Amino acid sequence: MRIVQRMLATGLPGIVLFSGALLSCKPDREPVAPVEIQRPSTRAILPAPGSLIVSRGSAIRMAFDEGMNPGTFPGHFKLWSILGDTVPGIFQGVDTSVLFLPDQQLQPGTIYQGALRGRVRDLQNTSIGLNGDGVFDDTTLLMNTWFYTEGEYSTNGRYRIFLRDRKGEAVRVFAAFDSVGIYTGFKAPEGMALAVDGSELFVSSTGRDSVVFISTATNAEEKRIGVAAYPSSMAVSGTTLYVININGKAVTKIDITSKSVIAKYSLTFFPGRLAVSLDGQTLYTLDQSTGDLVLLRSTDGTVIKRLTKAVKGVIEGDIAVHPTTGTVYICNAGDFNVKTTDPAGGALQVLTSYPANVKPIAIAFDDAHYYVAAGKTLFKYDQSSGAVLASLTFASTVKSVTVIPTGELVYAPVNMSIVVLDAKTLTVLKEIPTNSSGLESIIASPNKFQ
């Protein structure tokens, strides 16, 4: 029988696509001894399951223990995105492998799944075997894979992710899907912030009443600054760092450029959590005794306004300011809801409520969505409508959440691991163990590192 061949413009010399129109007309046949005593069998599929940062121009390689007839693969192999879009392409044989070549580049930052099913055949037209038996149907799964493509998140460097580990007295550093370092030397760190350009990390060494400056470029400690008692949450506006001092009933104001204390504002209450308005004029904190949201003038610490009973009970949730609207979000863990107010401190509004004992403790934003860590579940919401777009529930509490500036990846500490998720679907891409039960807040750098 003639074999019809055509060369593909793949840059791989000698790669041949065998025409299924002629070869597929042969019926399945049983192996004939002594020439052939076994059916062909699968060996591997590449990209391997769980592969990350996969080139958008990748072919899918299916390896076998002998040469296969690629003309029998159409209709038996399928590649599709997690959103359900099937990828068209062609098949070609290379030695003992069959390549699936997509007709066009894959989408960036997208999960793809591939599955080979049914009675594909070798060059002698013998149907494939599985567990010693021939496969003669079109549905039996032979091998499958999933992978995540490259995207903006992986182009020209990686965003750094900083994870505060209070029990481990450290800040752990991650880039894309791998751990890249750890900062130590703190005592019970309870706060963390980044410079606007991401060049410096600030950590409150709470047990030592100091704030530590770290260069994110060199990973070197630059300076330790003594502050009032029990520094905790921090917020950055321009070149100014604000630190609340819980036991000291104060806010410390630090100039980032000179690395020196500018002022200390005494308060009449014990503050909890801290955020700053987009214009840098207003600080937002919580009165730990009353649960009030307190607005402070950033220039001198004067109380501008109080919004009574913004939160209930012990303060567990964060305050966050939306990076474009300036809306203030309060995670009211004690009453199982998220509240909002405008930058000037208008009437509080309940944005989202949760079932009893599902405590919202952290919130993060991208251009069109917000993410809430509430109890054991991570929620993704549409920013405009507030509708839930996706959610994922874990076996233990989600302790915080952050999203990288390009919006493709979400990071969340869960139990003793950091979980990296596809932002589109909240599908777990990788779980990185830390062996510490003290994981708390997490933030993403605004810039990339090589």
N, C-alpha and C positions, 0 to 999 in steps of 0.2 A: 504494500500500500504506500502511496506517496504521502509524504509529509509536507504540508504547506507551511512555509516559514516567512516571517517578515522581521526585519530588524527594527528595534525601538530606539528613539532618540533619547536615550537615558544616559549616555556617556559611558555605558558599560559594554565594551567590545565583546562580540560573540554571544550576547544574550538573545535567546530565541523565544518567540511566542508560537506555540503549536496550535494550529487551527482545530478547534473543537468540532467544527462542522464535519470533518472526516473521521477523526478519532473516536468521537462519541457514538458512532454508529455501531461499534462492536458491542456485543452483549457481554455482561460480566462473565468471567470464566474462573474456574477453580484453579489454583496453582497446580502445575504439572511436575511431579518428581521425575528424574532427579534434577532437572534444569532449575526449577523453582519450587521450594518447599514451604515458603512463608509468604504471607501477605505483607504489603508495605505497611509501615507504622509511623506515627508522628514522633518527632524528636523535640522540637521547641518552636516557639513563636517569638518574634522580635518586632517592635519593642516588647520587652518582657512585661508581665503584669506589674503595675505600679511604677512604671518608668516615668520620670519627671523631666521637664525642660526638653521635650522631644522636638526635634526640628520639624517645622511645618511642611518640609518637602520630603519627609521620610516615606519610604516604602514599607509595607508590612512583609516580613520574611517568614515563611512557614517552612520549617526544615523537616525532612523525612529521612528514612534510612536507605532510600534509593530514589532514582529519578521518577518524577511524577508527570502525568499528563495535565498540563495547565488548562487544556480545553474542557476538562471535567469540573473545573472550579467555579465558573459562573453559576450563580444561584445557590451555591453551597457555602461561599464565604461572604460575610457582610461586615462592613465597617460603618459605624454610625456615631454621631456625637451624642452626648448625654441628653441633649435637648431633643433628640429624635430624628435629626437630619441624616439620611443615608448618603454615604460618599460613593459616587460612581468611579469606576476605574477599570483597568485591564490587568490580566495575569500574564506572567511570563516565567518560564522555567530556567533555572540557573543551577547546574549540577544536580544536587539532591534537594534543592529548595524550589519553592514557587513564590514569586514576588507578586504582591498586589500593589499596583502603581496607581494612586489616586489621579483623577483627571486634572485636578487643580490643587493648589496649596491648601492645607488644613487651616482651620480658623485659629487665631492666636488665643492662648490662655483658655483652652477648652479641653474637657475630658472626652476622649474617644474610647469606644469599645469595639472589639473585633471578635468574631466567632466563626469557626469553621465547623460545618455540620455535613453529615450525609456521606454518600458513597463516592467520594473522589477516587480516582484510579491511577495506577502507575503507567509507565510507558508500554507495558505489555497488556494494558487494559484490565489488570487485576484490581478488584475493589479493595480498599484499605481495610486493615484489621484493627480491632480494638479489644484488648484483653483476650487475645487469642481467637476471637470470632470475627468473621467477615461482617462489614457494615453494608447493608443493602437498602436502607431507608434514607430519606432525605432530612431527618430531624435529629439523629443522634449527634450530640456534641463531641467533637474530636479534640479541639483545643480553643482556648479563648484568651483574651488579654484586655487590659485597659491602660491608658497612659494619658499624660497631661502635656499639652504642647507649650512651646516657648511663647513668650508674649512680651508686652511692655515691661512686666515685672523682671524679666531676665535680660533685657537689652541694655548694653552699656553699663553693666554693674548690677548690684543688688541693693535693695533697701535693707537696712539693719532693723532688727526687732529687739527691743530691750525688755527683759522680763525681771521684775523685782521679786527676789526670793528672800522674804523676811527671816524665815527660820534658818536658811543657809547663810544669812548675812552677806548676800551677794546680789549682783545684777548679772544675769545671763544674757549673752548676745547671740542672735541668730541671723543668718542671711539666707533668704529663700527657704530651703528645706534642710539646712544643716546648722548645727551649733558651731559658732566660730570663736567663742571666747567667754570669759567670765571676769567681772570686776569684783574684788573682795576688799576687805579692810573696813567694813562698816559695822556698826553695832545697832541691830534691830532697825534696819532701814524701813521707813514708813512712807516715804515720798520720793517721787522721781519726775523729772521734766527734762525737756530738750531745748537747746537754743533754737531760735527761729530757723537758722540755716543748718541745723543738725550737727554743727561742729563740736558742740560740748554737751555732755550729759551731766545733770545735777542730781545728786542723791542726798537725801536727808539722813545723816547718821544719827538717828533719834536717840540712841542710848548714850551718845557722846556730845549731844547738844551742838552739832556742827553740820555744815553743808559741804559736800565734797564736789569739786569741779574735776571732770574727766574729759580729756581730749578724745573724741571719737576717731580721729585720724591716726593718732599715735598709741591710743589705749593707755596713755600715761595719766596718772593723777597730777593735776595742775596746782590745786590749792585746797586747803580746808579752812573754812571760815566759821568761827564761833558765833552762835546765835542764842536767842533766849531759849528757855527750857522747853524740851520736848518738841523739836521741829518735826513737822509731819508733811501734810500735803503742800504742793508747790504749784505755781503758775508763772508763765513767762509772757511778757508783753514787750516787744522790741528788744531793747538791751537791758531790761529790768527783770529781775527774778523776785517773786514774792513768796514768802514762806510763812505758814501759820505755825505758831508756837502754842501748843495746847496747854501745857501746864504753866507756861509763862503768860498766858492770856495776852498774846501779842501777835503782831504781824511784822516780820523782818523784811525790809526792802534792801535788795542787793543790786549793785551795779555790775553787770556781767563783764563789761569791758575792763574795768579796773579791778574786778574781783574784790570788792570791798562793800561793807555795809553802809548804806546811805542813811537809813533811818529805822527806828523801831517804833511801831504804833501800839500803844497799850490799849487793851480792850477791857470791857467790864464783864465779859463772859468767856467761857471756854469754847474756842472755835473748833469746828470740825469740817474738813474738806475745804477746797479752795478752787476758784476759777476766776478768770479775768475777762472783762468785756473786750470786744474787738478793737475799740478805740483806746483801750488801756486806762480808761478813766474810772472804772468801777470794778471793785472786787466783790465776789459773791462767796459767802461762807455760811455755815450753819451754827446756830447756838445749840450746844449739846444738851443744855438743860431744858430749853423750851421747844426745840425743834423748829425754831423760826429760821427762815432764810433772811440773812442780814446783808444789805448792800452797803459797802464801805467806799468812801472816796479814796482813790488810790494815792492821791498826793499827800494826805495827812491822816488817813485812817478814820475820819469822821463817819459816824453812822448816818447814811442817807435815808434808809427806809428799812422797815422790818415787815416781812410777810409771815404772818403768824401760822404756826403749826404746818409748815411746809413738809415736814417729815414727822413720823411717829416713832417713839421709842429710841433705842440705841442707834446711833448713826452708822449704817453699814454701806449705804450706796453712795455713788459719786455725784458730783455736780459737773456738768459739761456745757460748754458754749458752742453752738453750731458755728462752724468756721466761715460761713457766708452770710447767714441771716442774723447772727448774734443772739438768737433765741437761747434762753437758759433752760437746760433740762436737769431735773432733780430726780434721782432714783430713790424713791421712797420705799425702801425695803420693808419698813415696819408696817406699812399699810398696803403693800403689794401693788404699787402703781408707779407710773412715771408721770411727773407733773412738769409743766412748762410755764414760763413767764417771759415777757418781752424784756429787752435789755434794760429798760427803765424800771422794771419791777412792777408791772401791772398785775392784775388779779391772777392768781394761780389757776391753771387749767389742768384737769386730769387728761393726759394724752392716751395712756393705755393702762388697763387694769389686768391683774393676773389672779389666778385662783389662790385661795388661802395657802400660806406657807411657800408660795413661789415668789422668792424675793428678787426683784430687779436690783442689781448692784453696779452694773457698768453699762456704758453706752458708747458707741463709736459711729462715725459718719463717713460716707463717701458722697459723691456729687448728687446722687439721686435716691440714696437709701440711708436708713439708720439701722444699727444692729444693737440688740439688747441681750445681755447675759442675765437670765432670770432663773434662779433655781438650777435645775439640771439641764435647762434648755437654752439654746442660742436661737434668737429670732431675727429674721430679716424683714424690714418693713419698707414699703414705698414711702418716700419722704412726703410726697404731695397728698396722698389719700390716707396714709396711715394703715393701709391694708397689709396683712401678713403675706409675704411672698414666699417664704420658706422658713423652716425651723428644723432643728436637729436636737434630739434629746440624748444625753449621755448617762452613764451609770452613776456619776457623781457630779458635784456642783461645778458649774462654769464660773470661774473666779474673776474673769475680766475679758475684754475683747478689744481688738484694734484691727484696722483695715489699712493696707498700704495706699499711698497717694494715687496710684493708677487704678485702684479699685478691684484688682483681680484676685487678691489673696486676703483671707481673713485669718487672724491668729487668736487663739484662746487657750489660756492655761486651764487644764482640767485634771483634777487629782494630782499626780506627780509628773505630768507630761505637758508639753505644749503641742496643741493640735493645729495643723495647717489645713485650711479649707478653701475649696473653690468658692469664690464669692457668688457666682451665678446661682449655684444650687445648694450651697452649704454641704457639699460632699467632702468627706475627709480625704485629703491627698496624702498626708503623712502625719504620724504621731511620733514626736521626739521625746523620749524619756529623760527626766532630769534627776530622778532618785531623791527628790526633795518634796516634802509635804507642805513647804512654806511658800509656795508660789502665790503671788497676789496680782498686782497691776502689771499691765503690758502696754507699751507704746511703740509706734513705728516712726522711723526717721523720715524727715521730709525730703531727704536727698539720698542718692545712691553712692555706694562704695564699690571700688574695684576689688 
